[in-house]
Amino acid sequence: MTDDQQLPARSRIVQQQLVAAGLTVRVRELPDSARTAAQAAAALGCAVGAIASSLLFLADGEPLLVMTSGRHRVDTELLAANAGVLDVAMASANEVRRITGQAIGGVAPIGHPAPVRTVIDEALREHPVVWAAAGTPHTVMPLTFDELVSLTGGQPVKVASD
C-alpha cells in the first residue's frame, strides 16, 4: 500500500488535486488532531501565524472560504469590504460539511465537491511555508503563499486589522 492509499478518503482527494495541479506537495497525517491553529502549530513546530486556517463564511448568501493566518481573528467588516460584499456571516457546521464535504477543523483549501470562492489572508505572505488542513483534522499540507493562491484561484486580501 502506498502512502496515498493509507490517507483518509477526503485527504486522498486533496492529494490527487495537488498532483493534478503539478505540485509535489505531500499530504501529511499527524498523530494527534490539529483542529485548531494552536494545536497544528504545536504539532508541526511552527509559528501559529504560519497555519492557514480555513473558515467558511456566507458572503451575501454565497460560500466564501477564507484562508486566514492562525495568529488572528477575521474582522468580518474588513473582510466584507475587501471581498466586495455587503454581509458576511460564519457558516454553520452543517453548511461547512455540505459545501466543502469536510468537517470543521479539517477543511482544506481544495478538494470540495464544487469550487468555492476563496480569499487568502495577506498576513500568510510573511511565512515561507504555510500549513493548511488537508481534508481531516489529522492531515495537513505545506504550501508557499503563491502555491496557495494559484491552487485556489484565491484573492489575497487583508482580513484583520492587527
QUIGI-V300324 format. One record per residue. N is the residue number from 1. SS is DSSP state (helix for helix, strand for strand, loop for the rest). BURIAL is I if it has 9 or more other ideal C-beta (glycine too) atoms within 8 Angstrom, else O. D_CENTER is the distance of its C-alpha to the mean C-alpha in whole Angstrom. Layout:
<<N,SS,BURIAL,D_CENTER> <N,SS,BURIAL,D_CENTER>>
This chain:
<<1,loop,O,28> <2,loop,O,25> <3,helix,O,22> <4,helix,O,20> <5,helix,O,22> <6,helix,O,22> <7,loop,I,18> <8,loop,I,17> <9,helix,O,17> <10,helix,I,14> <11,helix,I,13> <12,helix,I,16> <13,helix,I,15> <14,helix,I,11> <15,helix,I,14> <16,helix,O,16> <17,helix,I,14> <18,helix,I,14> <19,helix,O,17> <20,helix,O,18> <21,loop,O,16> <22,loop,O,19> <23,loop,I,17> <24,loop,O,18> <25,loop,I,15> <26,loop,O,15> <27,loop,I,13> <28,strand,I,15> <29,strand,I,16> <30,loop,I,16> <31,loop,O,20> <32,loop,O,18> <33,loop,O,15> <34,loop,I,13> <35,loop,O,12> <36,loop,O,12> <37,helix,I,11> <38,helix,O,15> <39,helix,I,15> <40,helix,I,12> <41,helix,I,14> <42,helix,O,17> <43,helix,I,17> <44,helix,I,16> <45,loop,O,18> <46,loop,I,16> <47,loop,O,16> <48,helix,I,14> <49,helix,I,13> <50,helix,I,12> <51,strand,I,9> <52,strand,I,5> <53,strand,I,5> <54,strand,I,4> <55,strand,I,7> <56,strand,I,9> <57,strand,I,12> <58,strand,I,16> <59,strand,I,17> <60,loop,O,21> <61,loop,O,20> <62,strand,O,17> <63,strand,I,14> <64,strand,I,11> <65,strand,I,8> <66,strand,I,7> <67,strand,I,5> <68,strand,I,8> <69,strand,I,10> <70,loop,I,10> <71,loop,I,14> <72,loop,O,15> <73,loop,O,14> <74,loop,I,14> <75,loop,I,17> <76,helix,I,17> <77,helix,O,20> <78,helix,I,19> <79,helix,I,16> <80,helix,I,18> <81,helix,O,21> <82,helix,I,18> <83,helix,I,17> <84,loop,O,20> <85,loop,I,21> <86,loop,O,23> <87,loop,O,21> <88,strand,I,18> <89,strand,O,17> <90,strand,O,15> <91,loop,I,15> <92,loop,O,16> <93,helix,O,15> <94,helix,O,17> <95,helix,I,16> <96,helix,I,12> <97,helix,I,14> <98,helix,O,16> <99,helix,I,14> <100,helix,I,11> <101,loop,O,13> <102,loop,I,11> <103,loop,I,12> <104,loop,O,10> <105,loop,I,9> <106,loop,I,8> <107,loop,I,6> <108,loop,I,5> <109,loop,I,4> <110,loop,I,8> <111,loop,I,11> <112,loop,I,11> <113,loop,O,15> <114,loop,O,15> <115,loop,O,13> <116,loop,I,11> <117,strand,I,12> <118,strand,I,9> <119,strand,I,10> <120,strand,I,9> <121,strand,I,11> <122,helix,I,14> <123,helix,I,14> <124,helix,I,11> <125,helix,O,14> <126,helix,O,16> <127,loop,I,15> <128,loop,O,16> <129,loop,I,13> <130,strand,I,10> <131,strand,I,8> <132,strand,I,5> <133,strand,I,6> <134,loop,I,8> <135,loop,I,9> <136,loop,I,11> <137,loop,I,11> <138,loop,I,13> <139,strand,I,12> <140,strand,I,10> <141,strand,I,10> <142,strand,O,11> <143,strand,I,11> <144,loop,O,13> <145,helix,I,12> <146,helix,O,14> <147,helix,I,12> <148,helix,I,9> <149,helix,I,11> <150,helix,O,13> <151,helix,I,11> <152,helix,I,10> <153,loop,O,13> <154,loop,I,11> <155,strand,O,13> <156,strand,I,13> <157,strand,I,15> <158,loop,I,16> <159,loop,I,14> <160,loop,I,16> <161,loop,O,20> <162,loop,O,20>>
